[in-house]
Amino acid sequence: MSLRRLVLLRHGQTDYNVAGRMQGHIDSKLTDEGVEQASSAAPEIARLTPDRLISSDLRRAVDTADLVAAACGRPVKLDARLRETHLGEWQGRTVAEIEEAWPGAIATWRSDPAWAPPGGESRIEVVRRSLPVVEELDDEYGPNGPETTVVLVAHGGLIAGLVCGLLALPTAAWPAIGGMGNCRWAALARRADHPRWRLAGYNIGLGH
C-alpha cells in the first residue's frame, strides 16, 4: 500500500477546554495558548514531510491546520467527517453538570463505545463516518504509488475512535485507548506488503 503513514493531530487548546466544557460540534475558538501550541507543533509535523493535510471543518481544527500548513507548504482540505463526536444535549456542559442531570451516564459513555449521549453520536458511529476518509485515500493512492504520509487534524474523541477502528480493535478494547492532549498526535504506519495499520506512537508532543 502506498499510503504508509497517518498522523492524527488534535487541535490546540480552546476556550471550552479552559472552562472544562464539552465541545462536540460547538465551534469553539483557540486560546492564545492554543495558537502557541499549534505554532510549536507545526514544525514538528513538517519534519514528517506530509503529502496531504486534511482537517475537520470546525474552527479549532481549521486554525490549527492552517498553522501546520504554513510550516509544511501544503494546502488544507476540509472534511466534515473528521468532526468531533456530536454530544447532543451534553454540548456546552461541564462533566459535573452532566453527572448531576444524568447520574452515571458519563461512566457509561466512557466504557461503552455503542452508547450515545442524548441526541448525540456513539463512538462506533463516529468511527463509521470517519473511516471512509482513510479508505478513500487508499483508493486514491493505490497499492503501487510512492510512499505517502497524510496528516489528519481533528479532535480527541474522534482520534481515539479512529485509531481503534484503523487498528481493528474489538470494541470492548476501545476504552483502553486514552485521551489526547492539545496539539499532540498519534502516528500509524504499515508496510508496503501488508495493509494492516500498526500504532507507531500515541499522544506524541512537546509537553504542553
MDTraj code that builds the backbone (N, CA, C; nanometers):
import mdtraj as md
import numpy as np

residues = "MET SER LEU ARG ARG LEU VAL LEU LEU ARG HIS GLY GLN THR ASP TYR ASN VAL ALA GLY ARG MET GLN GLY HIS ILE ASP SER LYS LEU THR ASP GLU GLY VAL GLU GLN ALA SER SER ALA ALA PRO GLU ILE ALA ARG LEU THR PRO ASP ARG LEU ILE SER SER ASP LEU ARG ARG ALA VAL ASP THR ALA ASP LEU VAL ALA ALA ALA CYS GLY ARG PRO VAL LYS LEU ASP ALA ARG LEU ARG GLU THR HIS LEU GLY GLU TRP GLN GLY ARG THR VAL ALA GLU ILE GLU GLU ALA TRP PRO GLY ALA ILE ALA THR TRP ARG SER ASP PRO ALA TRP ALA PRO PRO GLY GLY GLU SER ARG ILE GLU VAL VAL ARG ARG SER LEU PRO VAL VAL GLU GLU LEU ASP ASP GLU TYR GLY PRO ASN GLY PRO GLU THR THR VAL VAL LEU VAL ALA HIS GLY GLY LEU ILE ALA GLY LEU VAL CYS GLY LEU LEU ALA LEU PRO THR ALA ALA TRP PRO ALA ILE GLY GLY MET GLY ASN CYS ARG TRP ALA ALA LEU ALA ARG ARG ALA ASP HIS PRO ARG TRP ARG LEU ALA GLY TYR ASN ILE GLY LEU GLY HIS".split()
xyz = np.array([
    [0.0847, -0.1192, 0.0000],
    [0.0000, 0.0000, 0.0000],
    [0.0882, 0.1241, 0.0000],
    [0.0547, 0.2220, -0.0825],
    [0.1401, 0.3399, -0.0901],
    [0.1088, 0.4424, 0.0199],
    [-0.0134, 0.4387, 0.0782],
    [-0.0402, 0.5217, 0.1953],
    [0.0224, 0.4516, 0.3151],
    [0.1400, 0.5000, 0.3560],
    [0.2203, 0.4258, 0.4520],
    [0.2167, 0.4830, 0.5930],
    [0.1803, 0.6111, 0.6068],
    [0.1811, 0.6702, 0.7409],
    [0.0664, 0.7686, 0.7560],
    [-0.0009, 0.7595, 0.8688],
    [-0.1060, 0.8538, 0.9062],
    [-0.0668, 0.9223, 1.0362],
    [-0.0830, 1.0537, 1.0403],
    [-0.0607, 1.1306, 1.1616],
    [-0.1925, 1.1983, 1.1964],
    [-0.2422, 1.1747, 1.3176],
    [-0.3710, 1.2291, 1.3603],
    [-0.3443, 1.3306, 1.4701],
    [-0.3561, 1.4582, 1.4360],
    [-0.3198, 1.5685, 1.5243],
    [-0.4442, 1.6315, 1.5854],
    [-0.4438, 1.6445, 1.7185],
    [-0.5537, 1.7141, 1.7847],
    [-0.5298, 1.8647, 1.7803],
    [-0.6363, 1.9403, 1.7740],
    [-0.6302, 2.0864, 1.7733],
    [-0.5686, 2.1412, 1.9026],
    [-0.5335, 2.2694, 1.8989],
    [-0.4813, 2.3369, 2.0169],
    [-0.5896, 2.3669, 2.1193],
    [-0.5442, 2.4151, 2.2343],
    [-0.6346, 2.4473, 2.3448],
    [-0.7397, 2.5495, 2.3017],
    [-0.8631, 2.5282, 2.3510],
    [-0.9738, 2.6193, 2.3197],
    [-1.0294, 2.6829, 2.4467],
    [-1.1151, 2.7822, 2.4260],
    [-1.1807, 2.8451, 2.5397],
    [-1.2673, 2.7442, 2.6158],
    [-1.3268, 2.6497, 2.5447],
    [-1.4077, 2.5473, 2.6118],
    [-1.3197, 2.4502, 2.6896],
    [-1.2021, 2.4165, 2.6377],
    [-1.1093, 2.3327, 2.7137],
    [-1.0765, 2.3990, 2.8472],
    [-1.0469, 2.5280, 2.8440],
    [-1.0107, 2.6002, 2.9659],
    [-1.1270, 2.6001, 3.0656],
    [-1.2480, 2.6144, 3.0146],
    [-1.3664, 2.6186, 3.1005],
    [-1.4133, 2.4798, 3.1433],
    [-1.3531, 2.3746, 3.0871],
    [-1.3934, 2.2390, 3.1227],
    [-1.5287, 2.1994, 3.0679],
    [-1.5645, 2.2571, 2.9530],
    [-1.6953, 2.2284, 2.8938],
    [-1.6819, 2.1399, 2.7708],
    [-1.7789, 2.0504, 2.7546],
    [-1.7835, 1.9608, 2.6405],
    [-1.8085, 2.0421, 2.5132],
    [-1.7329, 2.0138, 2.4082],
    [-1.7451, 2.0929, 2.2857],
    [-1.8298, 2.0234, 2.1803],
    [-1.7958, 1.8992, 2.1464],
    [-1.8690, 1.8329, 2.0401],
    [-1.8624, 1.9149, 1.9122],
    [-1.9776, 1.9482, 1.8557],
    [-1.9833, 2.0262, 1.7316],
    [-1.9898, 2.1762, 1.7552],
    [-1.9874, 2.2212, 1.8809],
    [-1.9824, 2.3651, 1.9067],
    [-1.8523, 2.4199, 1.8483],
    [-1.8623, 2.5324, 1.7790],
    [-1.7458, 2.5843, 1.7061],
    [-1.6644, 2.6773, 1.7956],
    [-1.5950, 2.6192, 1.8918],
    [-1.5148, 2.6967, 1.9871],
    [-1.3873, 2.7472, 1.9216],
    [-1.3200, 2.8402, 1.9904],
    [-1.2030, 2.9067, 1.9334],
    [-1.0764, 2.8707, 2.0107],
    [-0.9633, 2.8738, 1.9412],
    [-0.8353, 2.8560, 2.0072],
    [-0.8073, 2.9725, 2.1015],
    [-0.7500, 2.9412, 2.2168],
    [-0.6971, 3.0445, 2.3044],
    [-0.5600, 3.0888, 2.2522],
    [-0.5037, 3.1922, 2.3143],
    [-0.3670, 3.2317, 2.2786],
    [-0.2706, 3.1160, 2.3020],
    [-0.2926, 3.0422, 2.4109],
    [-0.2093, 2.9249, 2.4385],
    [-0.2270, 2.8193, 2.3300],
    [-0.3508, 2.8035, 2.2830],
    [-0.3763, 2.7072, 2.1760],
    [-0.3038, 2.7430, 2.0480],
    [-0.2996, 2.8718, 2.0164],
    [-0.2260, 2.9168, 1.8975],
    [-0.0774, 2.8887, 1.9152],
    [-0.0248, 2.9134, 2.0360],
    [0.1163, 2.8849, 2.0628],
    [0.1444, 2.7350, 2.0497],
    [0.0543, 2.6526, 2.0998],
    [0.0707, 2.5075, 2.0887],
    [0.0779, 2.4649, 1.9431],
    [-0.0154, 2.5167, 1.8628],
    [-0.0179, 2.4800, 1.7215],
    [0.1070, 2.5301, 1.6494],
    [0.1508, 2.6493, 1.6851],
    [0.2707, 2.7050, 1.6230],
    [0.3941, 2.6224, 1.6578],
    [0.3983, 2.5673, 1.7794],
    [0.5106, 2.4834, 1.8203],
    [0.5056, 2.3453, 1.7552],
    [0.3836, 2.2914, 1.7416],
    [0.3693, 2.1580, 1.6822],
    [0.3939, 2.1605, 1.5316],
    [0.3635, 2.2724, 1.4668],
    [0.3692, 2.2787, 1.3203],
    [0.5045, 2.2367, 1.2626],
    [0.6182, 2.2883, 1.3120],
    [0.7451, 2.2444, 1.2534],
    [0.7760, 2.0983, 1.2808],
    [0.7249, 2.0443, 1.3918],
    [0.7445, 1.9013, 1.4198],
    [0.6691, 1.8166, 1.3171],
    [0.5479, 1.8579, 1.2851],
    [0.4708, 1.7873, 1.1830],
    [0.5360, 1.8049, 1.0465],
    [0.5879, 1.9248, 1.0193],
    [0.6528, 1.9496, 0.8898],
    [0.7719, 1.8577, 0.8682],
    [0.8413, 1.8210, 0.9774],
    [0.9571, 1.7318, 0.9645],
    [0.9176, 1.5931, 0.9160],
    [0.7903, 1.5607, 0.9282],
    [0.7410, 1.4312, 0.8792],
    [0.7118, 1.4353, 0.7296],
    [0.7306, 1.5494, 0.6680],
    [0.7097, 1.5734, 0.5244],
    [0.5775, 1.5167, 0.4733],
    [0.4664, 1.5646, 0.5287],
    [0.3370, 1.5138, 0.4831],
    [0.3083, 1.5502, 0.3383],
    [0.2423, 1.4598, 0.2697],
    [0.1994, 1.4838, 0.1319],
    [0.0623, 1.5495, 0.1252],
    [-0.0193, 1.5272, 0.2292],
    [-0.1544, 1.5833, 0.2320],
    [-0.1891, 1.6282, 0.3729],
    [-0.2701, 1.7333, 0.3827],
    [-0.3266, 1.7788, 0.5089],
    [-0.4783, 1.7833, 0.4932],
    [-0.5474, 1.7135, 0.5815],
    [-0.6937, 1.7129, 0.5800],
    [-0.7400, 1.7469, 0.7204],
    [-0.8379, 1.8379, 0.7314],
    [-0.8814, 1.8852, 0.8624],
    [-1.0323, 1.8757, 0.8777],
    [-1.0745, 1.8519, 0.9995],
    [-1.2129, 1.8790, 1.0375],
    [-1.2474, 2.0226, 0.9999],
    [-1.3738, 2.0470, 0.9702],
    [-1.4141, 2.1825, 0.9316],
    [-1.4524, 2.2702, 1.0506],
    [-1.4396, 2.2187, 1.1727],
    [-1.4654, 2.3028, 1.2893],
    [-1.3479, 2.3985, 1.3098],
    [-1.3770, 2.5200, 1.3542],
    [-1.2790, 2.6288, 1.3542],
    [-1.1525, 2.5957, 1.4327],
    [-1.1655, 2.5283, 1.5450],
    [-1.0471, 2.4998, 1.6257],
    [-0.9494, 2.4088, 1.5522],
    [-1.0011, 2.3188, 1.4701],
    [-0.9149, 2.2321, 1.3903],
    [-0.8606, 2.3067, 1.2688],
    [-0.9453, 2.3857, 1.2046],
    [-0.9018, 2.4594, 1.0849],
    [-0.7885, 2.5560, 1.1194],
    [-0.8026, 2.6281, 1.2302],
    [-0.6990, 2.7240, 1.2682],
    [-0.5681, 2.6525, 1.3016],
    [-0.5776, 2.5361, 1.3647],
    [-0.4585, 2.4557, 1.3917],
    [-0.3967, 2.4081, 1.2607],
    [-0.4806, 2.3568, 1.1718],
    [-0.4321, 2.3039, 1.0443],
    [-0.3669, 2.4131, 0.9591],
    [-0.4201, 2.5349, 0.9647],
    [-0.3626, 2.6432, 0.8859],
    [-0.2191, 2.6729, 0.9289],
    [-0.1918, 2.6658, 1.0584],
    [-0.0555, 2.6881, 1.1072],
    [0.0374, 2.5746, 1.0638],
    [-0.0141, 2.4526, 1.0659],
    [0.0645, 2.3383, 1.0180],
    [0.0902, 2.3519, 0.8686],
    [-0.0115, 2.3935, 0.7957],
    [0.0021, 2.4075, 0.6504],
    [0.1095, 2.5093, 0.6141],
    [0.1157, 2.6196, 0.6901],
    [0.2166, 2.7218, 0.6629],
    [0.3571, 2.6662, 0.6817],
    [0.3729, 2.5762, 0.7806],
    [0.5043, 2.5166, 0.8052],
    [0.5385, 2.4097, 0.7020],
    [0.4360, 2.3407, 0.6521],
    [0.4571, 2.2293, 0.5594],
    [0.4582, 2.2713, 0.4132],
    [0.3998, 2.3882, 0.3846],
    [0.3865, 2.4283, 0.2459],
    [0.2842, 2.3461, 0.1697],
    [0.1832, 2.2995, 0.2419],
    [0.0769, 2.2203, 0.1806],
    [-0.0583, 2.2863, 0.2044],
    [-0.1508, 2.2750, 0.1097],
    [-0.2855, 2.3264, 0.1329],
    [-0.3631, 2.2343, 0.2272],
    [-0.4702, 2.2873, 0.2824],
    [-0.5559, 2.2103, 0.3731],
    [-0.6883, 2.1808, 0.3032],
    [-0.7283, 2.0557, 0.3049],
    [-0.8614, 2.0168, 0.2587],
    [-0.9490, 1.9959, 0.3817],
    [-1.0703, 2.0489, 0.3804],
    [-1.1619, 2.0328, 0.4929],
    [-1.2577, 1.9162, 0.4678],
    [-1.2850, 1.8422, 0.5738],
    [-1.3749, 1.7273, 0.5623],
    [-1.4562, 1.7170, 0.6911],
    [-1.5868, 1.7389, 0.6804],
    [-1.6751, 1.7388, 0.7977],
    [-1.6812, 1.6021, 0.8654],
    [-1.6400, 1.4968, 0.7971],
    [-1.6421, 1.3638, 0.8589],
    [-1.5384, 1.3506, 0.9693],
    [-1.4462, 1.4456, 0.9778],
    [-1.3458, 1.4449, 1.0837],
    [-1.3877, 1.5286, 1.2048],
    [-1.5126, 1.5722, 1.2083],
    [-1.5610, 1.6471, 1.3246],
    [-1.5586, 1.5609, 1.4511],
    [-1.5550, 1.6303, 1.5643],
    [-1.5633, 1.5623, 1.6926],
    [-1.6980, 1.4924, 1.7077],
    [-1.7052, 1.4007, 1.8026],
    [-1.8308, 1.3354, 1.8382],
    [-1.9380, 1.4399, 1.8664],
    [-2.0545, 1.4228, 1.8068],
    [-2.1668, 1.5094, 1.8429],
    [-2.2188, 1.4627, 1.9776],
    [-2.2180, 1.5529, 2.0754],
    [-2.2524, 1.5155, 2.2126],
    [-2.3951, 1.5520, 2.2505],
    [-2.4760, 1.5894, 2.1523],
    [-2.6178, 1.6114, 2.1781],
    [-2.6426, 1.7111, 2.2901],
    [-2.7236, 1.6704, 2.3873],
    [-2.7631, 1.7600, 2.4971],
    [-2.6486, 1.7888, 2.5935],
    [-2.5371, 1.7175, 2.5792],
    [-2.4230, 1.7420, 2.6680],
    [-2.3351, 1.8581, 2.6215],
    [-2.3502, 1.8992, 2.4984],
    [-2.2615, 2.0022, 2.4446],
    [-2.2760, 2.1330, 2.5221],
    [-2.1625, 2.1909, 2.5586],
    [-2.1606, 2.3144, 2.6351],
    [-2.1681, 2.2956, 2.7852],
    [-2.1868, 2.1736, 2.8327],
    [-2.1972, 2.1458, 2.9760],
    [-2.0638, 2.0930, 3.0311],
    [-2.0439, 2.1124, 3.1602],
    [-1.9295, 2.0523, 3.2271],
    [-1.9634, 1.9092, 3.2664],
    [-1.8587, 1.8319, 3.2984],
    [-1.8805, 1.6942, 3.3438],
    [-1.9678, 1.6931, 3.4691],
    [-1.9436, 1.7881, 3.5604],
    [-2.0233, 1.7933, 3.6832],
    [-2.1706, 1.8202, 3.6528],
    [-2.1973, 1.9085, 3.5599],
    [-2.3357, 1.9373, 3.5219],
    [-2.4021, 1.8159, 3.4587],
    [-2.3261, 1.7436, 3.3757],
    [-2.3803, 1.6232, 3.3122],
    [-2.4087, 1.5163, 3.4174],
    [-2.3155, 1.5008, 3.5117],
    [-2.3334, 1.3999, 3.6166],
    [-2.4558, 1.4309, 3.7017],
    [-2.4804, 1.5593, 3.7245],
    [-2.5966, 1.5980, 3.8047],
    [-2.7262, 1.5683, 3.7297],
    [-2.7283, 1.5963, 3.6001],
    [-2.8512, 1.5786, 3.5223],
    [-2.8720, 1.4340, 3.4772],
    [-2.7630, 1.3638, 3.4515],
    [-2.7697, 1.2246, 3.4054],
    [-2.6753, 1.1395, 3.4914],
    [-2.7125, 1.1088, 3.6129],
    [-2.6210, 1.0380, 3.7046],
    [-2.5714, 0.9057, 3.6446],
    [-2.4406, 0.8883, 3.6466],
    [-2.3808, 0.7641, 3.5988],
    [-2.3593, 0.7561, 3.4494],
    [-2.4129, 0.8531, 3.3745],
    [-2.4079, 0.8435, 3.2283],
    [-2.2666, 0.8653, 3.1741],
    [-2.1889, 0.9523, 3.2368],
    [-2.0517, 0.9756, 3.1901],
    [-1.9713, 0.8462, 3.1969],
    [-1.9839, 0.7739, 3.3060],
    [-1.9112, 0.6473, 3.3206],
    [-1.9556, 0.5462, 3.2159],
    [-2.0845, 0.5415, 3.1880],
    [-2.1351, 0.4504, 3.0848],
    [-2.0793, 0.4881, 2.9482],
    [-2.0809, 0.6166, 2.9175],
    [-2.0305, 0.6662, 2.7892],
    [-1.8830, 0.6324, 2.7707],
    [-1.8056, 0.6501, 2.8757],
    [-1.6620, 0.6244, 2.8655],
    [-1.6290, 0.4756, 2.8526],
    [-1.7195, 0.3897, 2.8994],
    [-1.6895, 0.2470, 2.8997],
    [-1.7563, 0.1685, 2.7877],
    [-1.8529, 0.2304, 2.7181],
    [-1.9302, 0.1575, 2.6167],
    [-1.9313, 0.2360, 2.4854],
    [-1.8519, 0.1936, 2.3843],
    [-1.8454, 0.2661, 2.2575],
    [-1.9772, 0.2708, 2.1812],
    [-2.0713, 0.1848, 2.2167],
    [-2.2004, 0.1835, 2.1473],
    [-2.3020, 0.2781, 2.2101],
    [-2.2682, 0.3363, 2.3249],
    [-2.3624, 0.4231, 2.3964],
    [-2.3455, 0.5675, 2.3502],
    [-2.4551, 0.6363, 2.3282],
    [-2.4509, 0.7753, 2.2811],
    [-2.5167, 0.8683, 2.3824],
    [-2.4630, 0.9884, 2.4003],
    [-2.5326, 1.0881, 2.4828],
    [-2.6684, 1.1214, 2.4212],
    [-2.7618, 1.1723, 2.5000],
    [-2.8945, 1.2060, 2.4467],
    [-2.8844, 1.3013, 2.3277],
    [-2.9343, 1.2570, 2.2137],
    [-2.9310, 1.3379, 2.0931],
    [-2.7960, 1.3419, 2.0234],
    [-2.7014, 1.2603, 2.0677],
    [-2.5669, 1.2628, 2.0112],
    [-2.5275, 1.1335, 1.9429],
    [-2.3966, 1.1197, 1.9201],
    [-2.3409, 1.0044, 1.8493],
    [-2.2671, 0.9120, 1.9462],
    [-2.2669, 0.7844, 1.9147],
    [-2.1803, 0.6901, 1.9851],
    [-2.0422, 0.6918, 1.9219],
    [-1.9448, 0.6379, 1.9941],
    [-1.8096, 0.6273, 1.9381],
    [-1.8103, 0.5396, 1.8121],
    [-1.8904, 0.4360, 1.8122],
    [-1.8984, 0.3487, 1.6946],
    [-1.9482, 0.4272, 1.5738],
    [-2.0478, 0.5130, 1.5939],
    [-2.0997, 0.5938, 1.4832],
    [-1.9941, 0.6927, 1.4326],
    [-1.9144, 0.7475, 1.5236],
    [-1.8088, 0.8405, 1.4836],
    [-1.7061, 0.7700, 1.3953],
    [-1.6683, 0.6493, 1.4348],
    [-1.5708, 0.5734, 1.3561],
    [-1.6304, 0.5346, 1.2210],
    [-1.7559, 0.5009, 1.2191],
    [-1.8210, 0.4624, 1.0938],
    [-1.8203, 0.5772, 0.9935],
    [-1.8332, 0.7020, 1.0411],
    [-1.8336, 0.8158, 0.9469],
    [-1.6934, 0.8610, 0.9091],
    [-1.5944, 0.8344, 0.9950],
    [-1.4597, 0.8855, 0.9673],
    [-1.3694, 0.7857, 0.8957],
    [-1.3897, 0.6568, 0.9140],
    [-1.3049, 0.5574, 0.8469],
    [-1.3020, 0.5737, 0.6945],
    [-1.4137, 0.6067, 0.6304],
    [-1.4086, 0.6232, 0.4846],
    [-1.3114, 0.7304, 0.4369],
    [-1.2769, 0.8274, 0.5214],
    [-1.1772, 0.9272, 0.4820],
    [-1.0460, 0.8575, 0.4472],
    [-1.0056, 0.7626, 0.5306],
    [-0.8815, 0.6889, 0.5074],
    [-0.8991, 0.5875, 0.3939],
    [-1.0140, 0.5234, 0.3896],
    [-1.0377, 0.4262, 0.2829],
    [-1.0331, 0.4927, 0.1451],
    [-1.0861, 0.6142, 0.1352],
    [-1.0820, 0.6867, 0.0075],
    [-0.9399, 0.7268, -0.0301],
    [-0.8580, 0.7600, 0.0697],
    [-0.7170, 0.7887, 0.0427],
    [-0.6461, 0.6651, -0.0115],
    [-0.6772, 0.5496, 0.0467],
    [-0.6203, 0.4245, -0.0041],
    [-0.6577, 0.4021, -0.1498],
    [-0.7835, 0.4261, -0.1815],
    [-0.8276, 0.4081, -0.3200],
    [-0.7563, 0.5066, -0.4125],
    [-0.7383, 0.6287, -0.3640],
    [-0.6750, 0.7325, -0.4463],
    [-0.5279, 0.7010, -0.4739],
    [-0.4560, 0.6607, -0.3702],
    [-0.3124, 0.6393, -0.3860],
    [-0.2788, 0.5016, -0.4408],
    [-0.3701, 0.4049, -0.4188],
    [-0.3489, 0.2716, -0.4754],
    [-0.2350, 0.1961, -0.4098],
    [-0.2099, 0.0735, -0.4589],
    [-0.1098, -0.0128, -0.3948],
    [0.0334, 0.0100, -0.4410],
    [0.0532, 0.0778, -0.5524],
    [0.1862, 0.0785, -0.6135],
    [0.2489, 0.2166, -0.6293],
    [0.1899, 0.3182, -0.5683],
    [0.2459, 0.4522, -0.5810],
    [0.3605, 0.4755, -0.4842],
    [0.4150, 0.5963, -0.4828],
    [0.5226, 0.6284, -0.3882],
    [0.4707, 0.6312, -0.2443],
    [0.5595, 0.6097, -0.1492],
    [0.5205, 0.6119, -0.0087],
    [0.4624, 0.7487, 0.0276],
    [0.3481, 0.7470, 0.0948],
    [0.2726, 0.8695, 0.1196],
    [0.2433, 0.8847, 0.2683],
    [0.2546, 1.0082, 0.3178],
    [0.2183, 1.0426, 0.4546],
    [0.1046, 1.1444, 0.4506],
    [-0.0002, 1.1185, 0.5282],
    [-0.1150, 1.2086, 0.5363],
    [-0.1347, 1.2503, 0.6815],
    [-0.1589, 1.3793, 0.7031],
    [-0.1899, 1.4327, 0.8350],
    [-0.3386, 1.4674, 0.8405],
    [-0.4063, 1.4156, 0.9414],
    [-0.5458, 1.4494, 0.9684],
    [-0.5501, 1.5348, 1.0938],
    [-0.6069, 1.6545, 1.0855],
    [-0.6185, 1.7433, 1.2007],
    [-0.7622, 1.7344, 1.2510],
    [-0.7775, 1.6894, 1.3751],
    [-0.9121, 1.6595, 1.4220],
    [-0.9231, 1.6824, 1.5730],
    [-0.9894, 1.5928, 1.6425],
    [-1.0336, 1.6128, 1.7799],
    [-1.0042, 1.4885, 1.8632],
    [-0.9946, 1.5081, 1.9953],
    [-0.9518, 1.3996, 2.0818],
    [-1.0375, 1.2751, 2.0747],
    [-1.1694, 1.2925, 2.0841],
    [-1.2577, 1.1758, 2.0803],
    [-1.2549, 1.1064, 1.9466],
    [-1.2570, 1.1846, 1.8389],
    [-1.2519, 1.1248, 1.7056],
    [-1.1205, 1.0507, 1.6842],
    [-1.0087, 1.1106, 1.7274],
    [-0.8793, 1.0463, 1.7067],
    [-0.8722, 0.9141, 1.7812],
    [-0.9151, 0.9118, 1.9073],
    [-0.9132, 0.7871, 1.9832],
    [-0.9963, 0.6796, 1.9131],
    [-1.1153, 0.7169, 1.8668],
    [-1.2006, 0.6201, 1.7988],
    [-1.1431, 0.5746, 1.6663],
    [-1.0916, 0.6688, 1.5880],
    [-1.0394, 0.6338, 1.4563],
    [-0.9162, 0.5437, 1.4690],
    [-0.8321, 0.5694, 1.5687],
    [-0.7184, 0.4801, 1.5928],
    [-0.7686, 0.3378, 1.6202],
    [-0.8704, 0.3255, 1.7042],
    [-0.9266, 0.1928, 1.7337],
    [-0.9799, 0.1268, 1.6068],
    [-1.0494, 0.2053, 1.5245],
    [-1.1043, 0.1500, 1.4011],
    [-0.9974, 0.1075, 1.3042],
    [-0.8937, 0.1891, 1.2883],
    [-0.7859, 0.1560, 1.1944],
    [-0.7058, 0.0353, 1.2410],
    [-0.6921, 0.0190, 1.3723],
    [-0.6214, -0.0973, 1.4257],
    [-0.7099, -0.2209, 1.4321],
    [-0.8372, -0.2053, 1.3969],
    [-0.9341, -0.3158, 1.4003],
    [-0.9426, -0.3789, 1.5397],
    [-0.9378, -0.2943, 1.6431],
    [-0.9516, -0.3448, 1.7790],
    [-1.0970, -0.3846, 1.8055],
    [-1.1200, -0.4890, 1.8836],
    [-1.2577, -0.5198, 1.9234],
    [-1.3134, -0.4053, 2.0066],
    [-1.4414, -0.3775, 1.9917],
    [-1.4981, -0.2604, 2.0581],
    [-1.4819, -0.2663, 2.2096],
    [-1.4765, -0.3854, 2.2669],
    [-1.4574, -0.3969, 2.4119],
    [-1.3241, -0.3388, 2.4562],
    [-1.2288, -0.3300, 2.3642],
    [-1.0959, -0.2773, 2.3972],
    [-1.0846, -0.1273, 2.3729],
    [-1.1810, -0.0673, 2.3078],
    [-1.1694, 0.0744, 2.2713],
    [-1.1465, 0.1663, 2.3914],
    [-1.2126, 0.1433, 2.5082],
    [-1.1888, 0.2343, 2.6211],
    [-1.0440, 0.2329, 2.6710],
    [-0.9644, 0.1355, 2.6290],
    [-0.8238, 0.1303, 2.6707],
    [-0.7385, 0.2346, 2.5999],
    [-0.7877, 0.2892, 2.4895],
    [-0.7165, 0.3970, 2.4192],
    [-0.7587, 0.5294, 2.4819],
    [-0.6641, 0.5967, 2.5460],
    [-0.6968, 0.7124, 2.6269],
    [-0.7097, 0.8412, 2.5491],
    [-0.7177, 0.9506, 2.6232],
    [-0.7360, 1.0816, 2.5637],
    [-0.6086, 1.1334, 2.4977],
    [-0.6243, 1.2425, 2.4269],
    [-0.5145, 1.3037, 2.3528],
    [-0.4998, 1.4486, 2.3987],
    [-0.3791, 1.4881, 2.4368],
    [-0.3567, 1.6255, 2.4780],
    [-0.3692, 1.7225, 2.3611],
    [-0.3898, 1.8486, 2.3931],
    [-0.3985, 1.9501, 2.2873],
    [-0.2688, 1.9551, 2.2070],
    [-0.2846, 1.9548, 2.0751],
    [-0.1727, 1.9599, 1.9801],
    [-0.0742, 1.8445, 1.9995],
    [-0.1243, 1.7341, 2.0477],
    [-0.0483, 1.6093, 2.0449],
    [-0.1045, 1.5230, 1.9327],
    [-0.0336, 1.4166, 1.9010],
    [-0.0768, 1.3394, 1.7851],
    [-0.0494, 1.1908, 1.8021],
    [-0.1205, 1.1131, 1.7198],
    [-0.0986, 0.9696, 1.7065],
    [-0.0371, 0.9435, 1.5701],
    [0.0466, 0.8413, 1.5630],
    [0.1093, 0.8032, 1.4363],
    [0.0826, 0.6559, 1.4107],
    [0.0346, 0.6257, 1.2907],
    [0.0124, 0.4884, 1.2482],
    [0.0910, 0.4634, 1.1205],
    [0.1416, 0.3437, 1.1069],
    [0.2241, 0.3110, 0.9907],
    [0.1956, 0.1674, 0.9475],
    [0.2347, 0.1363, 0.8239],
    [0.2221, -0.0012, 0.7760],
    [0.3254, -0.0270, 0.6677],
    [0.3522, -0.1540, 0.6468],
    [0.4488, -0.1952, 0.5457],
    [0.3838, -0.1946, 0.4085],
    [0.4653, -0.1866, 0.3069],
    [0.4143, -0.1840, 0.1699],
    [0.3450, -0.3143, 0.1334],
    [0.3879, -0.4246, 0.1957],
    [0.3365, -0.5558, 0.1563],
    [0.2230, -0.6041, 0.2451],
    [0.1735, -0.5175, 0.3347],
    [0.0670, -0.5625, 0.4246],
    [-0.0222, -0.4443, 0.4592],
    [-0.1535, -0.4591, 0.4454],
    [-0.2426, -0.3441, 0.4641],
    [-0.2725, -0.3111, 0.6099],
    [-0.2285, -0.3942, 0.7037],
    [-0.2660, -0.3715, 0.8437],
    [-0.1913, -0.2523, 0.9032],
    [-0.2673, -0.1623, 0.9654],
    [-0.2066, -0.0494, 1.0350],
    [-0.1497, -0.0929, 1.1689],
    [-0.0381, -0.0325, 1.2068],
    [0.0233, -0.0542, 1.3377],
    [0.0397, 0.0810, 1.4061],
    [0.0235, 0.0813, 1.5386],
    [0.0380, 0.2050, 1.6144],
    [0.1858, 0.2314, 1.6389],
    [0.2354, 0.3427, 1.5828],
    [0.3764, 0.3782, 1.5977],
    [0.3994, 0.4757, 1.7128],
    [0.2958, 0.5463, 1.7554],
    [0.3083, 0.6396, 1.8672],
    [0.1735, 0.7006, 1.9000],
    [0.1546, 0.7375, 2.0271],
    [0.0253, 0.7922, 2.0701],
    [0.0501, 0.9020, 2.1721],
    [-0.0241, 1.0100, 2.1610],
    [-0.0096, 1.1257, 2.2496],
    [0.1310, 1.1838, 2.2414],
    [0.1851, 1.1872, 2.1202],
    [0.3175, 1.2427, 2.0957],
    [0.3073, 1.3941, 2.0950],
    [0.4060, 1.4628, 2.1536],
    [0.4005, 1.6077, 2.1506],
    [0.5112, 1.6717, 2.2311],
    [0.4949, 1.8006, 2.2510],
    [0.6033, 1.8817, 2.3055],
    [0.5827, 1.9203, 2.4522],
    [0.4861, 1.8593, 2.5173],
    [0.4734, 1.8807, 2.6606],
    [0.3823, 1.9934, 2.7043],
    [0.2975, 2.0432, 2.6142],
    [0.2026, 2.1480, 2.6573],
    [0.0964, 2.0868, 2.7467],
])
top = md.Topology()
chain = top.add_chain()
for i, resn in enumerate(residues, 1):
    res = top.add_residue(resn, chain, resSeq=i)
    for name in ("N", "CA", "C"):
        top.add_atom(name, md.element.get_by_symbol(name[0]), res)
traj = md.Trajectory(xyz[None], top)
